[in-house]
Amino acid sequence: MTKATISSKGQIAIPKAVRQRLNLKAGTEVSFDVQGEALVMRRLVRSFPDWHTMQGMVRGGESLTRALEDEHRAELARDDARLQDS
């Protein structure tokens, strides 16, 4: 357990190990939630961008549908091979 002390102004320094583990940097927003006698602090993650802004992001890349079809074909072949061996 990591400990910290609250200052006379009600401030607390987040220990370096915790900042590094949660990737907390200057300007990172956090939220606080009181749960009984516990205080839960969470790093706020920016919401996903509006899907309209993502239009065309994967253009020119590998076909995701084709990759899924290939993966499914391989799974079926593995299942068939297992059934043949049984």
N, CA, C and O atoms as CSV, one atom per row, in Angstrom:
chain,resi,resn,atom,element,x,y,z
A,1,MET,N,N,0.853,-1.173,0.000
A,1,MET,CA,C,0.000,0.000,0.000
A,1,MET,C,C,0.898,1.235,0.000
A,1,MET,O,O,1.891,1.292,0.725
A,2,THR,N,N,0.546,2.203,-0.805
A,2,THR,CA,C,1.279,3.455,-0.893
A,2,THR,C,C,0.554,4.496,-0.052
A,2,THR,O,O,-0.673,4.587,-0.090
A,3,LYS,N,N,1.315,5.282,0.709
A,3,LYS,CA,C,0.713,6.285,1.577
A,3,LYS,C,C,1.109,7.687,1.143
A,3,LYS,O,O,2.158,7.889,0.531
A,4,ALA,N,N,0.259,8.648,1.466
A,4,ALA,CA,C,0.534,10.063,1.229
A,4,ALA,C,C,-0.113,10.841,2.370
A,4,ALA,O,O,-0.993,10.323,3.058
A,5,THR,N,N,0.317,12.074,2.570
A,5,THR,CA,C,-0.208,12.908,3.653
A,5,THR,C,C,-0.892,14.136,3.064
A,5,THR,O,O,-0.387,14.754,2.128
A,6,ILE,N,N,-2.035,14.474,3.619
A,6,ILE,CA,C,-2.784,15.652,3.174
A,6,ILE,C,C,-2.182,16.884,3.834
A,6,ILE,O,O,-1.930,16.889,5.039
A,7,SER,N,N,-1.952,17.929,3.043
A,7,SER,CA,C,-1.372,19.164,3.578
A,7,SER,C,C,-2.441,19.975,4.309
A,7,SER,O,O,-3.626,19.643,4.274
A,8,SER,N,N,-1.994,21.055,4.978
A,8,SER,CA,C,-2.935,21.913,5.698
A,8,SER,C,C,-3.913,22.596,4.748
A,8,SER,O,O,-4.972,23.052,5.180
A,9,LYS,N,N,-3.575,22.673,3.456
A,9,LYS,CA,C,-4.458,23.272,2.455
A,9,LYS,C,C,-5.364,22.225,1.795
A,9,LYS,O,O,-6.104,22.551,0.866
A,10,GLY,N,N,-5.315,20.971,2.265
A,10,GLY,CA,C,-6.142,19.912,1.709
A,10,GLY,C,C,-5.576,19.305,0.440
A,10,GLY,O,O,-6.282,18.616,-0.297
A,11,GLN,N,N,-4.302,19.560,0.186
A,11,GLN,CA,C,-3.681,19.027,-1.025
A,11,GLN,C,C,-2.955,17.731,-0.723
A,11,GLN,O,O,-2.537,17.477,0.407
A,12,ILE,N,N,-2.815,16.921,-1.755
A,12,ILE,CA,C,-2.098,15.654,-1.612
A,12,ILE,C,C,-1.219,15.462,-2.842
A,12,ILE,O,O,-1.626,15.770,-3.962
A,13,ALA,N,N,-0.019,14.955,-2.625
A,13,ALA,CA,C,0.878,14.652,-3.736
A,13,ALA,C,C,0.700,13.178,-4.080
A,13,ALA,O,O,0.807,12.320,-3.204
A,14,ILE,N,N,0.430,12.880,-5.343
A,14,ILE,CA,C,0.282,11.496,-5.777
A,14,ILE,C,C,1.690,10.922,-5.932
A,14,ILE,O,O,2.505,11.470,-6.673
A,15,PRO,N,N,1.974,9.833,-5.244
A,15,PRO,CA,C,3.320,9.248,-5.315
A,15,PRO,C,C,3.740,8.928,-6.751
A,15,PRO,O,O,2.910,8.581,-7.591
A,16,LYS,N,N,5.027,9.048,-7.012
A,16,LYS,CA,C,5.570,8.869,-8.355
A,16,LYS,C,C,5.222,7.506,-8.946
A,16,LYS,O,O,4.881,7.415,-10.125
A,17,ALA,N,N,5.304,6.451,-8.147
A,17,ALA,CA,C,5.009,5.104,-8.647
A,17,ALA,C,C,3.564,5.019,-9.150
A,17,ALA,O,O,3.296,4.371,-10.161
A,18,VAL,N,N,2.644,5.668,-8.450
A,18,VAL,CA,C,1.236,5.664,-8.854
A,18,VAL,C,C,1.060,6.488,-10.122
A,18,VAL,O,O,0.349,6.075,-11.037
A,19,ARG,N,N,1.711,7.662,-10.181
A,19,ARG,CA,C,1.611,8.502,-11.385
A,19,ARG,C,C,2.124,7.770,-12.609
A,19,ARG,O,O,1.526,7.842,-13.683
A,20,GLN,N,N,3.233,7.065,-12.445
A,20,GLN,CA,C,3.805,6.340,-13.579
A,20,GLN,C,C,2.901,5.184,-14.006
A,20,GLN,O,O,2.671,4.977,-15.197
A,21,ARG,N,N,2.392,4.438,-13.037
A,21,ARG,CA,C,1.559,3.282,-13.370
A,21,ARG,C,C,0.280,3.691,-14.097
A,21,ARG,O,O,-0.154,2.999,-15.019
A,22,LEU,N,N,-0.328,4.810,-13.691
A,22,LEU,CA,C,-1.575,5.256,-14.296
A,22,LEU,C,C,-1.362,6.294,-15.403
A,22,LEU,O,O,-2.321,6.818,-15.968
A,23,ASN,N,N,-0.098,6.580,-15.702
A,23,ASN,CA,C,0.244,7.562,-16.731
A,23,ASN,C,C,-0.414,8.911,-16.438
A,23,ASN,O,O,-1.027,9.524,-17.312
A,24,LEU,N,N,-0.273,9.354,-15.192
A,24,LEU,CA,C,-0.822,10.650,-14.784
A,24,LEU,C,C,0.241,11.716,-15.013
A,24,LEU,O,O,1.356,11.619,-14.499
A,25,LYS,N,N,-0.112,12.719,-15.778
A,25,LYS,CA,C,0.809,13.815,-16.081
A,25,LYS,C,C,0.108,15.121,-15.782
A,25,LYS,O,O,-1.096,15.140,-15.523
A,26,ALA,N,N,0.848,16.210,-15.816
A,26,ALA,CA,C,0.252,17.522,-15.585
A,26,ALA,C,C,-0.878,17.737,-16.581
A,26,ALA,O,O,-0.698,17.538,-17.782
A,27,GLY,N,N,-2.036,18.141,-16.088
A,27,GLY,CA,C,-3.181,18.390,-16.944
A,27,GLY,C,C,-4.124,17.201,-17.078
A,27,GLY,O,O,-5.215,17.337,-17.632
A,28,THR,N,N,-3.716,16.038,-16.577
A,28,THR,CA,C,-4.593,14.865,-16.637
A,28,THR,C,C,-5.789,15.091,-15.715
A,28,THR,O,O,-5.620,15.483,-14.560
A,29,GLU,N,N,-6.983,14.847,-16.218
A,29,GLU,CA,C,-8.177,15.012,-15.395
A,29,GLU,C,C,-8.486,13.721,-14.659
A,29,GLU,O,O,-8.341,12.628,-15.207
A,30,VAL,N,N,-8.915,13.860,-13.408
A,30,VAL,CA,C,-9.282,12.712,-12.592
A,30,VAL,C,C,-10.651,12.968,-11.971
A,30,VAL,O,O,-11.094,14.112,-11.867
A,31,SER,N,N,-11.304,11.904,-11.567
A,31,SER,CA,C,-12.574,12.041,-10.857
A,31,SER,C,C,-12.428,11.373,-9.495
A,31,SER,O,O,-11.614,10.467,-9.321
A,32,PHE,N,N,-13.225,11.829,-8.532
A,32,PHE,CA,C,-13.204,11.273,-7.188
A,32,PHE,C,C,-14.573,10.725,-6.866
A,32,PHE,O,O,-15.590,11.338,-7.192
A,33,ASP,N,N,-14.601,9.563,-6.224
A,33,ASP,CA,C,-15.846,8.921,-5.829
A,33,ASP,C,C,-15.670,8.414,-4.406
A,33,ASP,O,O,-14.696,7.725,-4.102
A,34,VAL,N,N,-16.612,8.753,-3.536
A,34,VAL,CA,C,-16.574,8.281,-2.154
A,34,VAL,C,C,-17.416,7.021,-2.069
A,34,VAL,O,O,-18.601,7.025,-2.403
A,35,GLN,N,N,-16.787,5.937,-1.616
A,35,GLN,CA,C,-17.481,4.661,-1.449
A,35,GLN,C,C,-17.294,4.209,-0.010
A,35,GLN,O,O,-16.284,3.598,0.340
A,36,GLY,N,N,-18.286,4.520,0.817
A,36,GLY,CA,C,-18.168,4.215,2.246
A,36,GLY,C,C,-17.051,5.044,2.848
A,36,GLY,O,O,-17.097,6.274,2.817
A,37,GLU,N,N,-16.046,4.375,3.396
A,37,GLU,CA,C,-14.888,5.059,3.984
A,37,GLU,C,C,-13.721,5.154,3.001
A,37,GLU,O,O,-12.623,5.563,3.378
A,38,ALA,N,N,-13.956,4.778,1.747
A,38,ALA,CA,C,-12.891,4.782,0.748
A,38,ALA,C,C,-13.089,5.918,-0.252
A,38,ALA,O,O,-14.214,6.297,-0.576
A,39,LEU,N,N,-11.985,6.440,-0.722
A,39,LEU,CA,C,-11.984,7.458,-1.764
A,39,LEU,C,C,-11.372,6.820,-3.007
A,39,LEU,O,O,-10.234,6.353,-2.971
A,40,VAL,N,N,-12.120,6.799,-4.096
A,40,VAL,CA,C,-11.637,6.191,-5.331
A,40,VAL,C,C,-11.366,7.306,-6.330
A,40,VAL,O,O,-12.249,8.098,-6.657
A,41,MET,N,N,-10.133,7.351,-6.806
A,41,MET,CA,C,-9.745,8.346,-7.797
A,41,MET,C,C,-9.535,7.613,-9.122
A,41,MET,O,O,-8.849,6.592,-9.167
A,42,ARG,N,N,-10.121,8.129,-10.190
A,42,ARG,CA,C,-9.974,7.513,-11.508
A,42,ARG,C,C,-9.463,8.535,-12.505
A,42,ARG,O,O,-9.863,9.699,-12.499
A,43,ARG,N,N,-8.572,8.066,-13.356
A,43,ARG,CA,C,-8.104,8.906,-14.463
A,43,ARG,C,C,-9.225,8.962,-15.475
A,43,ARG,O,O,-9.751,7.923,-15.874
A,44,LEU,N,N,-9.599,10.155,-15.896
A,44,LEU,CA,C,-10.651,10.304,-16.901
A,44,LEU,C,C,-10.044,10.095,-18.276
A,44,LEU,O,O,-9.006,10.666,-18.607
A,45,VAL,N,N,-10.698,9.280,-19.059
A,45,VAL,CA,C,-10.246,8.993,-20.414
A,45,VAL,C,C,-11.146,9.767,-21.354
A,45,VAL,O,O,-12.371,9.739,-21.229
A,46,ARG,N,N,-10.539,10.446,-22.277
A,46,ARG,CA,C,-11.329,11.206,-23.247
A,46,ARG,C,C,-12.241,10.255,-24.003
A,46,ARG,O,O,-11.866,9.121,-24.297
A,47,SER,N,N,-13.421,10.718,-24.310
A,47,SER,CA,C,-14.360,9.871,-25.039
A,47,SER,C,C,-13.872,9.679,-26.470
A,47,SER,O,O,-13.045,10.438,-26.974
A,48,PHE,N,N,-14.400,8.660,-27.097
A,48,PHE,CA,C,-14.039,8.400,-28.477
A,48,PHE,C,C,-14.511,9.559,-29.345
A,48,PHE,O,O,-15.538,10.172,-29.056
A,49,PRO,N,N,-13.776,9.861,-30.397
A,49,PRO,CA,C,-14.198,10.945,-31.277
A,49,PRO,C,C,-15.501,10.589,-31.983
A,49,PRO,O,O,-15.872,9.420,-32.084
A,50,ASP,N,N,-16.166,11.592,-32.453
A,50,ASP,CA,C,-17.396,11.395,-33.211
A,50,ASP,C,C,-17.084,10.523,-34.424
A,50,ASP,O,O,-16.081,10.749,-35.102
A,51,TRP,N,N,-17.919,9.538,-34.706
A,51,TRP,CA,C,-17.628,8.596,-35.781
A,51,TRP,C,C,-17.503,9.284,-37.131
A,51,TRP,O,O,-16.855,8.751,-38.032
A,52,HIS,N,N,-18.116,10.473,-37.295
A,52,HIS,CA,C,-17.986,11.198,-38.561
A,52,HIS,C,C,-16.539,11.601,-38.820
A,52,HIS,O,O,-16.114,11.674,-39.973
A,53,THR,N,N,-15.783,11.860,-37.762
A,53,THR,CA,C,-14.388,12.275,-37.927
A,53,THR,C,C,-13.490,11.106,-38.291
A,53,THR,O,O,-12.343,11.312,-38.687
A,54,MET,N,N,-13.989,9.881,-38.166
A,54,MET,CA,C,-13.173,8.697,-38.451
A,54,MET,C,C,-13.346,8.195,-39.879
A,54,MET,O,O,-12.711,7.217,-40.273
A,55,GLN,N,N,-14.191,8.847,-40.648
A,55,GLN,CA,C,-14.463,8.401,-42.007
A,55,GLN,C,C,-13.169,8.345,-42.819
A,55,GLN,O,O,-12.412,9.314,-42.870
A,56,GLY,N,N,-12.928,7.201,-43.451
A,56,GLY,CA,C,-11.763,7.039,-44.317
A,56,GLY,C,C,-10.468,6.702,-43.609
A,56,GLY,O,O,-9.415,6.677,-44.247
A,57,MET,N,N,-10.509,6.442,-42.302
A,57,MET,CA,C,-9.271,6.184,-41.558
A,57,MET,C,C,-8.577,4.897,-41.997
A,57,MET,O,O,-7.347,4.833,-41.982
A,58,VAL,N,N,-9.330,3.876,-42.385
A,58,VAL,CA,C,-8.717,2.600,-42.736
A,58,VAL,C,C,-8.636,2.387,-44.244
A,58,VAL,O,O,-8.319,1.290,-44.704
A,59,ARG,N,N,-8.911,3.401,-44.985
A,59,ARG,CA,C,-8.873,3.288,-46.438
A,59,ARG,C,C,-7.458,2.925,-46.893
A,59,ARG,O,O,-6.472,3.476,-46.403
A,60,GLY,N,N,-7.384,1.997,-47.830
A,60,GLY,CA,C,-6.094,1.620,-48.395
A,60,GLY,C,C,-5.380,0.539,-47.609
A,60,GLY,O,O,-4.339,0.047,-48.043
A,61,GLY,N,N,-5.915,0.162,-46.467
A,61,GLY,CA,C,-5.277,-0.871,-45.666
A,61,GLY,C,C,-5.827,-2.246,-46.008
A,61,GLY,O,O,-6.583,-2.418,-46.964
A,62,GLU,N,N,-5.431,-3.209,-45.210
A,62,GLU,CA,C,-5.894,-4.576,-45.379
A,62,GLU,C,C,-7.397,-4.647,-45.132
A,62,GLU,O,O,-7.922,-3.928,-44.281
A,63,SER,N,N,-8.084,-5.501,-45.863
A,63,SER,CA,C,-9.515,-5.676,-45.687
A,63,SER,C,C,-9.768,-6.422,-44.378
A,63,SER,O,O,-9.337,-7.564,-44.218
A,64,LEU,N,N,-10.456,-5.787,-43.458
A,64,LEU,CA,C,-10.748,-6.422,-42.181
A,64,LEU,C,C,-11.718,-7.577,-42.366
A,64,LEU,O,O,-11.628,-8.583,-41.662
A,65,THR,N,N,-12.637,-7.444,-43.301
A,65,THR,CA,C,-13.575,-8.525,-43.578
A,65,THR,C,C,-12.828,-9.754,-44.083
A,65,THR,O,O,-13.102,-10.874,-43.651
A,66,ARG,N,N,-11.897,-9.547,-44.986
A,66,ARG,CA,C,-11.123,-10.668,-45.526
A,66,ARG,C,C,-10.291,-11.316,-44.418
A,66,ARG,O,O,-10.174,-12.540,-44.377
A,67,ALA,N,N,-9.719,-10.526,-43.533
A,67,ALA,CA,C,-8.925,-11.078,-42.431
A,67,ALA,C,C,-9.801,-11.931,-41.518
A,67,ALA,O,O,-9.374,-12.995,-41.068
A,68,LEU,N,N,-11.023,-11.473,-41.241
A,68,LEU,CA,C,-11.945,-12.258,-40.412
A,68,LEU,C,C,-12.355,-13.544,-41.113
A,68,LEU,O,O,-12.449,-14.594,-40.477
A,69,GLU,N,N,-12.599,-13.473,-42.423
A,69,GLU,CA,C,-12.953,-14.676,-43.176
A,69,GLU,C,C,-11.815,-15.688,-43.138
A,69,GLU,O,O,-12.054,-16.881,-42.947
A,70,ASP,N,N,-10.575,-15.224,-43.318
A,70,ASP,CA,C,-9.405,-16.117,-43.271
A,70,ASP,C,C,-9.270,-16.761,-41.897
A,70,ASP,O,O,-8.991,-17.955,-41.785
A,71,GLU,N,N,-9.469,-15.966,-40.860
A,71,GLU,CA,C,-9.377,-16.489,-39.501
A,71,GLU,C,C,-10.457,-17.545,-39.259
A,71,GLU,O,O,-10.194,-18.583,-38.652
A,72,HIS,N,N,-11.663,-17.276,-39.734
A,72,HIS,CA,C,-12.764,-18.225,-39.562
A,72,HIS,C,C,-12.485,-19.523,-40.326
A,72,HIS,O,O,-12.739,-20.612,-39.813
A,73,ARG,N,N,-11.963,-19.407,-41.549
A,73,ARG,CA,C,-11.614,-20.584,-42.341
A,73,ARG,C,C,-10.577,-21.434,-41.610
A,73,ARG,O,O,-10.676,-22.661,-41.589
A,74,ALA,N,N,-9.583,-20.777,-41.012
A,74,ALA,CA,C,-8.541,-21.503,-40.271
A,74,ALA,C,C,-9.131,-22.208,-39.052
A,74,ALA,O,O,-8.739,-23.333,-38.743
A,75,GLU,N,N,-10.059,-21.570,-38.362
A,75,GLU,CA,C,-10.708,-22.196,-37.204
A,75,GLU,C,C,-11.495,-23.429,-37.636
A,75,GLU,O,O,-11.445,-24.466,-36.976
A,76,LEU,N,N,-12.220,-23.312,-38.741
A,76,LEU,CA,C,-12.985,-24.458,-39.237
A,76,LEU,C,C,-12.059,-25.608,-39.623
A,76,LEU,O,O,-12.369,-26.768,-39.354
A,77,ALA,N,N,-10.937,-25.299,-40.245
A,77,ALA,CA,C,-9.975,-26.333,-40.635
A,77,ALA,C,C,-9.411,-27.028,-39.395
A,77,ALA,O,O,-9.260,-28.249,-39.385
A,78,ARG,N,N,-9.096,-26.250,-38.342
A,78,ARG,CA,C,-8.597,-26.849,-37.090
A,78,ARG,C,C,-9.651,-27.770,-36.483
A,78,ARG,O,O,-9.339,-28.872,-36.032
A,79,ASP,N,N,-10.917,-27.305,-36.475
A,79,ASP,CA,C,-11.994,-28.134,-35.919
A,79,ASP,C,C,-12.163,-29.413,-36.716
A,79,ASP,O,O,-12.333,-30.489,-36.144
A,80,ASP,N,N,-12.115,-29.298,-38.037
A,80,ASP,CA,C,-12.234,-30.492,-38.886
A,80,ASP,C,C,-11.101,-31.471,-38.616
A,80,ASP,O,O,-11.323,-32.679,-38.541
A,81,ALA,N,N,-9.893,-30.951,-38.470
A,81,ALA,CA,C,-8.727,-31.808,-38.205
A,81,ALA,C,C,-8.881,-32.518,-36.862
A,81,ALA,O,O,-8.539,-33.695,-36.753
A,82,ARG,N,N,-9.381,-31.841,-35.857
A,82,ARG,CA,C,-9.595,-32.465,-34.546
A,82,ARG,C,C,-10.640,-33.582,-34.646
A,82,ARG,O,O,-10.486,-34.645,-34.045
A,83,LEU,N,N,-11.694,-33.327,-35.408
A,83,LEU,CA,C,-12.733,-34.345,-35.560
A,83,LEU,C,C,-12.201,-35.574,-36.318
A,83,LEU,O,O,-12.570,-36.707,-36.007
A,84,GLN,N,N,-11.348,-35.345,-37.295
A,84,GLN,CA,C,-10.764,-36.451,-38.074
A,84,GLN,C,C,-9.845,-37.300,-37.184
A,84,GLN,O,O,-9.794,-38.522,-37.328
A,85,ASP,N,N,-9.120,-36.645,-36.263
A,85,ASP,CA,C,-8.188,-37.351,-35.389
A,85,ASP,C,C,-8.914,-38.148,-34.309
A,85,ASP,O,O,-8.370,-39.117,-33.778
A,86,SER,N,N,-10.120,-37.750,-33.989
A,86,SER,CA,C,-10.864,-38.414,-32.912
A,86,SER,C,C,-11.400,-39.753,-33.309
A,86,SER,O,O,-12.046,-40.423,-32.502
